[in-house]
Amino acid sequence: MAEVEHMERPVADGSGKAGDVIIRARGLTVGFGESNILDGLDIDIYRGEVLGVVGGSGTGKSVLLRTLVGLLPRRAGAVEMFGVDIDTASREEQRAVERRWGILFQQGALFSSLTVKQNIQVPMREHLHLPQSLMDELAELKIGMVGLRPDAADKYPSELSGGMIKRAALARALALDPDLVFLDEPTSGLDPIGAAEFDDLISKLRDTLGLTVFMVTHDLDSLFSICDRVAALGNKRILVAGDLKTVIENPDPWIQEYFRGKRARGVAARISRS
Ligand SMILES: Nc1ncnc2c1ncn2[C@@H]1O[C@H](COP(=O)(O)OP(=O)(O)OP(=O)(O)O)[C@@H](O)[C@H]1O
């Protein structure tokens, strides 16, 4: 496989940070019908970071996530994951890359006719050839890892609370022991306590598993408490990416309203006190 494990690359986002880039996207243009949602977008994701992607409603955050994982076609641009150019890679190389990431969709997107354990085993069945008993053990391990009780294994999604669905979906995202997880609004729909617990879980998994996290979020608490870097999407591109301080200093009106508005000041004050 034409894989470069350790890439040191300059960054196009103006953050000035150089390091181990595991996703490098350049010139992404994605659209539907006549209009482009993303146009010439560049973004880098560094190994081991939690990157929070923010932006106004409908700016294309989920579209960006889906494009990076290959669920939406690009009109232009290139994506390199783990040093592999997705467009020129063989099918075998693409599948090897696919095994290295997991995804938690908005609302969890669990299969309603499958139990939690069976949901977690869907990616295992697709990518691994393991006996059922071993897949059962692995699924139980993932269930414990995300803080669900063992009896959740045989429950159906309709029997779970919103927080349990998110955890089960995270367990499925972790099924193949990925290096990278994509999370689409992981705390949306959770109450503040559930959201804070979910943030703690993501942070703990990042530390213990060495995960890299690409997280689309509207949740200011998550941004302030667990994100190492933030990328703000607007005008079909990344307006700014960097640490919170860098992003907050950007004069873009949406960024100013979002990070310096009343709600943001409350969150910042609360977090600085804790
Ligand atoms: N499959 C699709 N077909 C047509 N238009 C789409 C499709 N998917 C997304 N869009 C459009 O792309 C735009 C961006 O959508 P996207 O879901 O990425 O926004 P977002 O930034 O994640 O918004 P939100 O924060 O509200 O979830 C929207 O105008 C949406 O209607």
The ligand as an ORCA input file, in Angstrom:
! r2SCAN-3c Opt
* xyz 0 1
  N     -28.414     15.059     -0.372
  C     -28.657     16.349     -0.517
  N     -29.337     16.835     -1.589
  C     -29.569     18.150     -1.770
  N     -29.172     19.113     -0.899
  C     -28.508     18.707      0.197
  C     -28.214     17.314      0.436
  N     -27.519     17.228      1.602
  C     -27.385     18.502      2.066
  N     -27.967     19.362      1.220
  C     -28.008     20.823      1.384
  O     -26.691     21.253      1.693
  C     -26.742     22.338      2.613
  C     -25.832     22.049      3.775
  O     -26.379     20.979      4.536
  P     -25.673     20.389      5.822
  O     -26.589     19.340      6.368
  O     -24.277     20.004      5.525
  O     -25.663     21.664      6.784
  P     -25.097     21.795      8.234
  O     -24.086     22.876      8.232
  O     -24.648     20.454      8.742
  O     -26.420     22.293      8.982
  P     -27.004     22.038     10.442
  O     -26.077     22.721     11.389
  O     -28.332     22.714     10.394
  O     -27.091     20.545     10.651
  C     -28.185     22.528      3.008
  O     -28.710     23.595      2.259
  C     -28.829     21.233      2.596
  O     -30.183     21.427      2.244
*
